[in-house]
Amino acid sequence: MNQFYSNVEKRMKVDGMRMNALENSVTKILQQNEKLLPQPWEFPEAITFDLDNKHKDLIISEDKYQVSLRSIPKKLLKDSKRTRAKSANILASQCFSTGRHYWEVDVAGSLNWSVGVVEKDWLKNGMGRLLGRDKRSWVLESDEGNLTVLHHNDISTVSEASVQRLGVFVDCDKGRVKFSHREADTCVPCEVQE
């Protein structure tokens, strides 16, 4: 019996050392990943709207940080509001071709919205184009709270959520666009890569 307990003690010491070594290795790997994988909020941008590149039905605030859809009379409204809103685009004043950039969009109080990223000359065919329907635009849309990612008519349903604040991360050098939102203290990422 003494020899059995002696062997168990030796094994526990060895297993304990292995467990400590494994824990240390995992900790080091996590620390290295934090250094290698950028956190989007490390690249914050203050994005403003461009008065010269907007749909006629959009109204921009004086500070250029807020946009709203002009209301139309109820007799003209019918079903046109949803299609009008989806094609009522506005561009940011900022344009990026290199580096990593992150900004947030407050969509609180609205169940129908589209937030996207487009290539520089995307607007050549007019302001009424729908985001995400071509190779040069990426969008996260909410239709009554149903979230969908679109790019080149490739549609992916994300979830159903009441989004308050939406994060947009663009890595120009790697060709990545990442949307994220907070839902009950959980970050829900939606990544699109060309």
Rosetta constraint file for C-alpha pairs under 8 A:
AtomPair CA 1 CA 5 HARMONIC 6.42 0.50
AtomPair CA 2 CA 6 HARMONIC 6.10 0.50
AtomPair CA 3 CA 7 HARMONIC 6.17 0.50
AtomPair CA 4 CA 8 HARMONIC 6.28 0.50
AtomPair CA 5 CA 9 HARMONIC 6.17 0.50
AtomPair CA 6 CA 10 HARMONIC 6.37 0.50
AtomPair CA 7 CA 11 HARMONIC 6.15 0.50
AtomPair CA 8 CA 12 HARMONIC 6.10 0.50
AtomPair CA 9 CA 13 HARMONIC 6.29 0.50
AtomPair CA 10 CA 14 HARMONIC 6.29 0.50
AtomPair CA 11 CA 15 HARMONIC 5.91 0.50
AtomPair CA 12 CA 16 HARMONIC 5.77 0.50
AtomPair CA 13 CA 17 HARMONIC 6.15 0.50
AtomPair CA 14 CA 18 HARMONIC 6.20 0.50
AtomPair CA 15 CA 19 HARMONIC 6.03 0.50
AtomPair CA 16 CA 20 HARMONIC 6.15 0.50
AtomPair CA 17 CA 21 HARMONIC 6.11 0.50
AtomPair CA 18 CA 22 HARMONIC 6.08 0.50
AtomPair CA 19 CA 23 HARMONIC 6.13 0.50
AtomPair CA 20 CA 24 HARMONIC 6.13 0.50
AtomPair CA 21 CA 25 HARMONIC 6.15 0.50
AtomPair CA 22 CA 26 HARMONIC 6.19 0.50
AtomPair CA 23 CA 27 HARMONIC 6.15 0.50
AtomPair CA 24 CA 28 HARMONIC 6.22 0.50
AtomPair CA 25 CA 29 HARMONIC 6.20 0.50
AtomPair CA 26 CA 30 HARMONIC 6.21 0.50
AtomPair CA 27 CA 31 HARMONIC 6.24 0.50
AtomPair CA 28 CA 32 HARMONIC 6.19 0.50
AtomPair CA 29 CA 33 HARMONIC 6.17 0.50
AtomPair CA 30 CA 34 HARMONIC 6.27 0.50
AtomPair CA 31 CA 35 HARMONIC 6.57 0.50
AtomPair CA 32 CA 36 HARMONIC 6.24 0.50
AtomPair CA 33 CA 37 HARMONIC 5.65 0.50
AtomPair CA 34 CA 38 HARMONIC 7.09 0.50
AtomPair CA 38 CA 42 HARMONIC 7.23 0.50
AtomPair CA 40 CA 44 HARMONIC 7.60 0.50
AtomPair CA 40 CA 101 HARMONIC 7.41 0.50
AtomPair CA 40 CA 102 HARMONIC 5.73 0.50
AtomPair CA 40 CA 169 HARMONIC 5.88 0.50
AtomPair CA 41 CA 102 HARMONIC 6.19 0.50
AtomPair CA 41 CA 103 HARMONIC 7.82 0.50
AtomPair CA 42 CA 102 HARMONIC 7.76 0.50
AtomPair CA 43 CA 100 HARMONIC 6.35 0.50
AtomPair CA 43 CA 101 HARMONIC 5.06 0.50
AtomPair CA 43 CA 102 HARMONIC 5.24 0.50
AtomPair CA 44 CA 101 HARMONIC 6.29 0.50
AtomPair CA 44 CA 102 HARMONIC 4.80 0.50
AtomPair CA 44 CA 103 HARMONIC 5.57 0.50
AtomPair CA 45 CA 101 HARMONIC 6.47 0.50
AtomPair CA 45 CA 102 HARMONIC 5.79 0.50
AtomPair CA 45 CA 103 HARMONIC 5.26 0.50
AtomPair CA 46 CA 103 HARMONIC 6.72 0.50
AtomPair CA 47 CA 65 HARMONIC 7.13 0.50
AtomPair CA 47 CA 92 HARMONIC 6.40 0.50
AtomPair CA 47 CA 93 HARMONIC 7.15 0.50
AtomPair CA 47 CA 94 HARMONIC 6.60 0.50
AtomPair CA 47 CA 103 HARMONIC 6.88 0.50
AtomPair CA 48 CA 63 HARMONIC 7.99 0.50
AtomPair CA 48 CA 64 HARMONIC 5.19 0.50
AtomPair CA 48 CA 65 HARMONIC 5.05 0.50
AtomPair CA 48 CA 92 HARMONIC 5.55 0.50
AtomPair CA 48 CA 93 HARMONIC 5.68 0.50
AtomPair CA 48 CA 94 HARMONIC 7.22 0.50
AtomPair CA 49 CA 60 HARMONIC 7.30 0.50
AtomPair CA 49 CA 64 HARMONIC 5.21 0.50
AtomPair CA 49 CA 65 HARMONIC 6.27 0.50
AtomPair CA 49 CA 66 HARMONIC 7.64 0.50
AtomPair CA 49 CA 67 HARMONIC 7.83 0.50
AtomPair CA 49 CA 90 HARMONIC 6.99 0.50
AtomPair CA 49 CA 91 HARMONIC 6.01 0.50
AtomPair CA 49 CA 92 HARMONIC 4.31 0.50
AtomPair CA 49 CA 93 HARMONIC 5.37 0.50
AtomPair CA 50 CA 54 HARMONIC 6.93 0.50
AtomPair CA 50 CA 64 HARMONIC 7.49 0.50
AtomPair CA 50 CA 90 HARMONIC 7.09 0.50
AtomPair CA 50 CA 91 HARMONIC 5.69 0.50
AtomPair CA 50 CA 92 HARMONIC 5.16 0.50
AtomPair CA 50 CA 93 HARMONIC 4.57 0.50
AtomPair CA 51 CA 60 HARMONIC 7.32 0.50
AtomPair CA 51 CA 64 HARMONIC 8.00 0.50
AtomPair CA 53 CA 90 HARMONIC 5.83 0.50
AtomPair CA 53 CA 91 HARMONIC 5.68 0.50
AtomPair CA 53 CA 127 HARMONIC 7.64 0.50
AtomPair CA 54 CA 58 HARMONIC 6.73 0.50
AtomPair CA 54 CA 88 HARMONIC 7.55 0.50
AtomPair CA 54 CA 89 HARMONIC 5.87 0.50
AtomPair CA 54 CA 90 HARMONIC 4.13 0.50
AtomPair CA 54 CA 91 HARMONIC 6.41 0.50
AtomPair CA 54 CA 127 HARMONIC 6.84 0.50
AtomPair CA 55 CA 88 HARMONIC 5.11 0.50
AtomPair CA 55 CA 89 HARMONIC 5.50 0.50
AtomPair CA 55 CA 90 HARMONIC 6.18 0.50
AtomPair CA 55 CA 127 HARMONIC 5.90 0.50
AtomPair CA 55 CA 128 HARMONIC 7.28 0.50
AtomPair CA 56 CA 88 HARMONIC 7.79 0.50
AtomPair CA 57 CA 69 HARMONIC 5.90 0.50
AtomPair CA 57 CA 70 HARMONIC 5.17 0.50
AtomPair CA 57 CA 88 HARMONIC 6.86 0.50
AtomPair CA 58 CA 67 HARMONIC 6.56 0.50
AtomPair CA 58 CA 68 HARMONIC 5.69 0.50
AtomPair CA 58 CA 69 HARMONIC 4.73 0.50
AtomPair CA 58 CA 70 HARMONIC 5.71 0.50
AtomPair CA 58 CA 88 HARMONIC 6.93 0.50
AtomPair CA 58 CA 90 HARMONIC 7.77 0.50
AtomPair CA 59 CA 67 HARMONIC 5.53 0.50
AtomPair CA 59 CA 68 HARMONIC 5.28 0.50
AtomPair CA 59 CA 69 HARMONIC 6.21 0.50
AtomPair CA 59 CA 70 HARMONIC 6.34 0.50
AtomPair CA 60 CA 64 HARMONIC 5.81 0.50
AtomPair CA 60 CA 65 HARMONIC 7.49 0.50
AtomPair CA 60 CA 66 HARMONIC 5.80 0.50
AtomPair CA 60 CA 67 HARMONIC 4.54 0.50
AtomPair CA 60 CA 68 HARMONIC 6.68 0.50
AtomPair CA 61 CA 65 HARMONIC 6.44 0.50
AtomPair CA 61 CA 66 HARMONIC 5.26 0.50
AtomPair CA 61 CA 67 HARMONIC 6.29 0.50
AtomPair CA 69 CA 85 HARMONIC 7.26 0.50
AtomPair CA 72 CA 76 HARMONIC 6.76 0.50
AtomPair CA 72 CA 77 HARMONIC 6.36 0.50
AtomPair CA 73 CA 77 HARMONIC 6.25 0.50
AtomPair CA 74 CA 78 HARMONIC 7.22 0.50
AtomPair CA 76 CA 80 HARMONIC 7.76 0.50
AtomPair CA 77 CA 81 HARMONIC 5.80 0.50
AtomPair CA 79 CA 83 HARMONIC 7.41 0.50
AtomPair CA 80 CA 84 HARMONIC 5.76 0.50
AtomPair CA 81 CA 85 HARMONIC 5.93 0.50
AtomPair CA 82 CA 86 HARMONIC 6.27 0.50
AtomPair CA 83 CA 87 HARMONIC 6.42 0.50
AtomPair CA 84 CA 88 HARMONIC 5.98 0.50
AtomPair CA 85 CA 113 HARMONIC 7.73 0.50
AtomPair CA 86 CA 113 HARMONIC 7.36 0.50
AtomPair CA 86 CA 114 HARMONIC 6.97 0.50
AtomPair CA 86 CA 130 HARMONIC 6.58 0.50
AtomPair CA 87 CA 127 HARMONIC 7.43 0.50
AtomPair CA 87 CA 128 HARMONIC 4.87 0.50
AtomPair CA 87 CA 129 HARMONIC 5.75 0.50
AtomPair CA 87 CA 130 HARMONIC 5.23 0.50
AtomPair CA 87 CA 131 HARMONIC 7.74 0.50
AtomPair CA 88 CA 127 HARMONIC 7.09 0.50
AtomPair CA 88 CA 128 HARMONIC 6.20 0.50
AtomPair CA 89 CA 127 HARMONIC 6.01 0.50
AtomPair CA 89 CA 128 HARMONIC 6.82 0.50
AtomPair CA 89 CA 129 HARMONIC 7.71 0.50
AtomPair CA 90 CA 127 HARMONIC 7.72 0.50
AtomPair CA 95 CA 120 HARMONIC 7.24 0.50
AtomPair CA 96 CA 172 HARMONIC 7.39 0.50
AtomPair CA 97 CA 172 HARMONIC 5.93 0.50
AtomPair CA 98 CA 171 HARMONIC 7.60 0.50
AtomPair CA 98 CA 172 HARMONIC 4.93 0.50
AtomPair CA 98 CA 173 HARMONIC 5.68 0.50
AtomPair CA 99 CA 171 HARMONIC 6.02 0.50
AtomPair CA 99 CA 172 HARMONIC 5.49 0.50
AtomPair CA 99 CA 173 HARMONIC 5.92 0.50
AtomPair CA 100 CA 169 HARMONIC 7.29 0.50
AtomPair CA 100 CA 170 HARMONIC 5.65 0.50
AtomPair CA 100 CA 171 HARMONIC 4.35 0.50
AtomPair CA 100 CA 172 HARMONIC 6.17 0.50
AtomPair CA 100 CA 173 HARMONIC 7.54 0.50
AtomPair CA 101 CA 169 HARMONIC 5.72 0.50
AtomPair CA 101 CA 170 HARMONIC 5.23 0.50
AtomPair CA 101 CA 171 HARMONIC 6.49 0.50
AtomPair CA 102 CA 167 HARMONIC 7.05 0.50
AtomPair CA 102 CA 168 HARMONIC 5.53 0.50
AtomPair CA 102 CA 169 HARMONIC 4.40 0.50
AtomPair CA 102 CA 170 HARMONIC 6.39 0.50
AtomPair CA 103 CA 167 HARMONIC 5.86 0.50
AtomPair CA 103 CA 168 HARMONIC 5.46 0.50
AtomPair CA 103 CA 169 HARMONIC 6.81 0.50
AtomPair CA 104 CA 165 HARMONIC 6.62 0.50
AtomPair CA 104 CA 166 HARMONIC 5.44 0.50
AtomPair CA 104 CA 167 HARMONIC 4.34 0.50
AtomPair CA 104 CA 168 HARMONIC 6.06 0.50
AtomPair CA 105 CA 165 HARMONIC 5.71 0.50
AtomPair CA 105 CA 166 HARMONIC 5.08 0.50
AtomPair CA 105 CA 167 HARMONIC 6.39 0.50
AtomPair CA 105 CA 168 HARMONIC 7.86 0.50
AtomPair CA 106 CA 164 HARMONIC 6.07 0.50
AtomPair CA 106 CA 165 HARMONIC 4.55 0.50
AtomPair CA 106 CA 166 HARMONIC 6.34 0.50
AtomPair CA 107 CA 113 HARMONIC 7.52 0.50
AtomPair CA 107 CA 163 HARMONIC 6.79 0.50
AtomPair CA 107 CA 164 HARMONIC 5.38 0.50
AtomPair CA 107 CA 165 HARMONIC 5.82 0.50
AtomPair CA 107 CA 166 HARMONIC 7.12 0.50
AtomPair CA 108 CA 163 HARMONIC 6.51 0.50
AtomPair CA 108 CA 164 HARMONIC 4.16 0.50
AtomPair CA 108 CA 165 HARMONIC 6.63 0.50
AtomPair CA 109 CA 164 HARMONIC 7.39 0.50
AtomPair CA 111 CA 142 HARMONIC 6.15 0.50
AtomPair CA 111 CA 143 HARMONIC 6.25 0.50
AtomPair CA 111 CA 144 HARMONIC 4.67 0.50
AtomPair CA 111 CA 145 HARMONIC 5.10 0.50
AtomPair CA 111 CA 162 HARMONIC 7.24 0.50
AtomPair CA 112 CA 141 HARMONIC 7.44 0.50
AtomPair CA 112 CA 142 HARMONIC 5.04 0.50
AtomPair CA 112 CA 143 HARMONIC 4.81 0.50
AtomPair CA 112 CA 144 HARMONIC 5.56 0.50
AtomPair CA 112 CA 145 HARMONIC 7.01 0.50
AtomPair CA 113 CA 141 HARMONIC 5.76 0.50
AtomPair CA 113 CA 142 HARMONIC 5.26 0.50
AtomPair CA 113 CA 143 HARMONIC 6.98 0.50
AtomPair CA 114 CA 131 HARMONIC 7.93 0.50
AtomPair CA 114 CA 139 HARMONIC 6.46 0.50
AtomPair CA 114 CA 140 HARMONIC 5.80 0.50
AtomPair CA 114 CA 141 HARMONIC 4.30 0.50
AtomPair CA 114 CA 142 HARMONIC 6.35 0.50
AtomPair CA 115 CA 139 HARMONIC 5.56 0.50
AtomPair CA 115 CA 140 HARMONIC 5.53 0.50
AtomPair CA 115 CA 141 HARMONIC 6.48 0.50
AtomPair CA 116 CA 131 HARMONIC 6.89 0.50
AtomPair CA 116 CA 132 HARMONIC 7.82 0.50
AtomPair CA 116 CA 137 HARMONIC 7.01 0.50
AtomPair CA 116 CA 138 HARMONIC 5.32 0.50
AtomPair CA 116 CA 139 HARMONIC 3.93 0.50
AtomPair CA 116 CA 140 HARMONIC 6.19 0.50
AtomPair CA 117 CA 137 HARMONIC 5.72 0.50
AtomPair CA 117 CA 138 HARMONIC 5.26 0.50
AtomPair CA 117 CA 139 HARMONIC 6.43 0.50
AtomPair CA 117 CA 177 HARMONIC 7.76 0.50
AtomPair CA 118 CA 122 HARMONIC 6.14 0.50
AtomPair CA 118 CA 131 HARMONIC 7.95 0.50
AtomPair CA 118 CA 136 HARMONIC 5.73 0.50
AtomPair CA 118 CA 137 HARMONIC 4.27 0.50
AtomPair CA 118 CA 138 HARMONIC 6.40 0.50
AtomPair CA 119 CA 136 HARMONIC 5.36 0.50
AtomPair CA 119 CA 137 HARMONIC 6.45 0.50
AtomPair CA 122 CA 136 HARMONIC 6.44 0.50
AtomPair CA 122 CA 137 HARMONIC 7.54 0.50
AtomPair CA 123 CA 127 HARMONIC 6.20 0.50
AtomPair CA 125 CA 129 HARMONIC 7.47 0.50
AtomPair CA 131 CA 137 HARMONIC 5.73 0.50
AtomPair CA 131 CA 138 HARMONIC 6.49 0.50
AtomPair CA 131 CA 139 HARMONIC 5.98 0.50
AtomPair CA 131 CA 150 HARMONIC 7.70 0.50
AtomPair CA 131 CA 151 HARMONIC 7.90 0.50
AtomPair CA 132 CA 136 HARMONIC 7.73 0.50
AtomPair CA 132 CA 137 HARMONIC 4.92 0.50
AtomPair CA 132 CA 138 HARMONIC 4.71 0.50
AtomPair CA 132 CA 139 HARMONIC 5.29 0.50
AtomPair CA 132 CA 149 HARMONIC 7.90 0.50
AtomPair CA 132 CA 150 HARMONIC 4.60 0.50
AtomPair CA 132 CA 151 HARMONIC 4.17 0.50
AtomPair CA 132 CA 152 HARMONIC 5.62 0.50
AtomPair CA 132 CA 153 HARMONIC 6.13 0.50
AtomPair CA 132 CA 154 HARMONIC 7.94 0.50
AtomPair CA 133 CA 137 HARMONIC 7.11 0.50
AtomPair CA 133 CA 150 HARMONIC 6.93 0.50
AtomPair CA 133 CA 151 HARMONIC 5.93 0.50
AtomPair CA 133 CA 152 HARMONIC 4.68 0.50
AtomPair CA 133 CA 153 HARMONIC 4.44 0.50
AtomPair CA 133 CA 154 HARMONIC 7.79 0.50
AtomPair CA 134 CA 151 HARMONIC 6.29 0.50
AtomPair CA 134 CA 152 HARMONIC 3.90 0.50
AtomPair CA 134 CA 153 HARMONIC 6.29 0.50
AtomPair CA 135 CA 151 HARMONIC 6.44 0.50
AtomPair CA 135 CA 152 HARMONIC 4.66 0.50
AtomPair CA 136 CA 151 HARMONIC 7.98 0.50
AtomPair CA 136 CA 152 HARMONIC 7.55 0.50
AtomPair CA 137 CA 151 HARMONIC 6.19 0.50
AtomPair CA 137 CA 152 HARMONIC 7.34 0.50
AtomPair CA 138 CA 149 HARMONIC 7.55 0.50
AtomPair CA 138 CA 150 HARMONIC 5.92 0.50
AtomPair CA 138 CA 151 HARMONIC 4.86 0.50
AtomPair CA 138 CA 152 HARMONIC 7.84 0.50
AtomPair CA 138 CA 177 HARMONIC 7.59 0.50
AtomPair CA 138 CA 192 HARMONIC 7.58 0.50
AtomPair CA 139 CA 149 HARMONIC 5.75 0.50
AtomPair CA 139 CA 150 HARMONIC 5.34 0.50
AtomPair CA 139 CA 151 HARMONIC 6.74 0.50
AtomPair CA 140 CA 147 HARMONIC 6.82 0.50
AtomPair CA 140 CA 148 HARMONIC 5.68 0.50
AtomPair CA 140 CA 149 HARMONIC 4.53 0.50
AtomPair CA 140 CA 150 HARMONIC 6.49 0.50
AtomPair CA 140 CA 179 HARMONIC 7.09 0.50
AtomPair CA 141 CA 146 HARMONIC 7.87 0.50
AtomPair CA 141 CA 147 HARMONIC 5.58 0.50
AtomPair CA 141 CA 148 HARMONIC 5.24 0.50
AtomPair CA 141 CA 149 HARMONIC 6.39 0.50
AtomPair CA 141 CA 150 HARMONIC 7.82 0.50
AtomPair CA 142 CA 146 HARMONIC 5.30 0.50
AtomPair CA 142 CA 147 HARMONIC 4.63 0.50
AtomPair CA 142 CA 148 HARMONIC 6.54 0.50
AtomPair CA 143 CA 147 HARMONIC 6.69 0.50
AtomPair CA 145 CA 160 HARMONIC 5.47 0.50
AtomPair CA 145 CA 161 HARMONIC 5.38 0.50
AtomPair CA 145 CA 162 HARMONIC 5.76 0.50
AtomPair CA 145 CA 163 HARMONIC 7.66 0.50
AtomPair CA 146 CA 157 HARMONIC 7.70 0.50
AtomPair CA 146 CA 158 HARMONIC 7.74 0.50
AtomPair CA 146 CA 159 HARMONIC 6.10 0.50
AtomPair CA 146 CA 160 HARMONIC 4.41 0.50
AtomPair CA 146 CA 161 HARMONIC 6.59 0.50
AtomPair CA 147 CA 157 HARMONIC 6.08 0.50
AtomPair CA 147 CA 158 HARMONIC 5.32 0.50
AtomPair CA 147 CA 159 HARMONIC 5.35 0.50
AtomPair CA 147 CA 160 HARMONIC 5.79 0.50
AtomPair CA 147 CA 161 HARMONIC 7.15 0.50
AtomPair CA 148 CA 155 HARMONIC 6.64 0.50
AtomPair CA 148 CA 156 HARMONIC 5.57 0.50
AtomPair CA 148 CA 157 HARMONIC 4.44 0.50
AtomPair CA 148 CA 158 HARMONIC 5.42 0.50
AtomPair CA 148 CA 159 HARMONIC 7.48 0.50
AtomPair CA 149 CA 155 HARMONIC 5.81 0.50
AtomPair CA 149 CA 156 HARMONIC 5.19 0.50
AtomPair CA 149 CA 157 HARMONIC 6.43 0.50
AtomPair CA 149 CA 158 HARMONIC 6.90 0.50
AtomPair CA 149 CA 190 HARMONIC 7.26 0.50
AtomPair CA 150 CA 154 HARMONIC 5.54 0.50
AtomPair CA 150 CA 155 HARMONIC 4.72 0.50
AtomPair CA 150 CA 156 HARMONIC 6.57 0.50
AtomPair CA 151 CA 155 HARMONIC 6.88 0.50
AtomPair CA 151 CA 192 HARMONIC 7.80 0.50
AtomPair CA 158 CA 190 HARMONIC 7.35 0.50
AtomPair CA 161 CA 183 HARMONIC 6.86 0.50
AtomPair CA 162 CA 183 HARMONIC 7.42 0.50
AtomPair CA 163 CA 181 HARMONIC 6.50 0.50
AtomPair CA 163 CA 182 HARMONIC 6.90 0.50
AtomPair CA 163 CA 183 HARMONIC 6.85 0.50
AtomPair CA 164 CA 181 HARMONIC 7.68 0.50
AtomPair CA 164 CA 182 HARMONIC 7.50 0.50
AtomPair CA 165 CA 181 HARMONIC 6.08 0.50
AtomPair CA 165 CA 182 HARMONIC 6.97 0.50
AtomPair CA 166 CA 179 HARMONIC 6.95 0.50
AtomPair CA 166 CA 180 HARMONIC 5.84 0.50
AtomPair CA 166 CA 181 HARMONIC 4.72 0.50
AtomPair CA 166 CA 182 HARMONIC 7.52 0.50
AtomPair CA 167 CA 179 HARMONIC 5.57 0.50
AtomPair CA 167 CA 180 HARMONIC 4.99 0.50
AtomPair CA 167 CA 181 HARMONIC 6.02 0.50
AtomPair CA 168 CA 177 HARMONIC 7.27 0.50
AtomPair CA 168 CA 178 HARMONIC 5.84 0.50
AtomPair CA 168 CA 179 HARMONIC 4.70 0.50
AtomPair CA 168 CA 180 HARMONIC 6.60 0.50
AtomPair CA 169 CA 177 HARMONIC 5.77 0.50
AtomPair CA 169 CA 178 HARMONIC 4.97 0.50
AtomPair CA 169 CA 179 HARMONIC 6.34 0.50
AtomPair CA 170 CA 175 HARMONIC 7.68 0.50
AtomPair CA 170 CA 176 HARMONIC 5.81 0.50
AtomPair CA 170 CA 177 HARMONIC 4.65 0.50
AtomPair CA 170 CA 178 HARMONIC 6.42 0.50
AtomPair CA 171 CA 175 HARMONIC 5.83 0.50
AtomPair CA 171 CA 176 HARMONIC 5.12 0.50
AtomPair CA 171 CA 177 HARMONIC 6.50 0.50
AtomPair CA 172 CA 176 HARMONIC 6.60 0.50
AtomPair CA 175 CA 193 HARMONIC 6.12 0.50
AtomPair CA 175 CA 194 HARMONIC 6.04 0.50
AtomPair CA 176 CA 191 HARMONIC 7.23 0.50
AtomPair CA 176 CA 192 HARMONIC 6.02 0.50
AtomPair CA 176 CA 193 HARMONIC 4.73 0.50
AtomPair CA 176 CA 194 HARMONIC 6.86 0.50
AtomPair CA 177 CA 191 HARMONIC 5.90 0.50
AtomPair CA 177 CA 192 HARMONIC 5.26 0.50
AtomPair CA 177 CA 193 HARMONIC 6.38 0.50
AtomPair CA 178 CA 189 HARMONIC 6.69 0.50
AtomPair CA 178 CA 190 HARMONIC 5.58 0.50
AtomPair CA 178 CA 191 HARMONIC 4.28 0.50
AtomPair CA 178 CA 192 HARMONIC 6.15 0.50
AtomPair CA 179 CA 189 HARMONIC 5.75 0.50
AtomPair CA 179 CA 190 HARMONIC 5.05 0.50
AtomPair CA 179 CA 191 HARMONIC 6.34 0.50
AtomPair CA 180 CA 187 HARMONIC 6.29 0.50
AtomPair CA 180 CA 188 HARMONIC 5.28 0.50
AtomPair CA 180 CA 189 HARMONIC 4.31 0.50
AtomPair CA 180 CA 190 HARMONIC 6.07 0.50
AtomPair CA 181 CA 187 HARMONIC 5.61 0.50
AtomPair CA 181 CA 188 HARMONIC 5.47 0.50
AtomPair CA 181 CA 189 HARMONIC 6.92 0.50
AtomPair CA 182 CA 186 HARMONIC 5.44 0.50
AtomPair CA 182 CA 187 HARMONIC 4.72 0.50
AtomPair CA 182 CA 188 HARMONIC 6.34 0.50
AtomPair CA 183 CA 187 HARMONIC 6.46 0.50
AtomPair CA 183 CA 188 HARMONIC 7.06 0.50
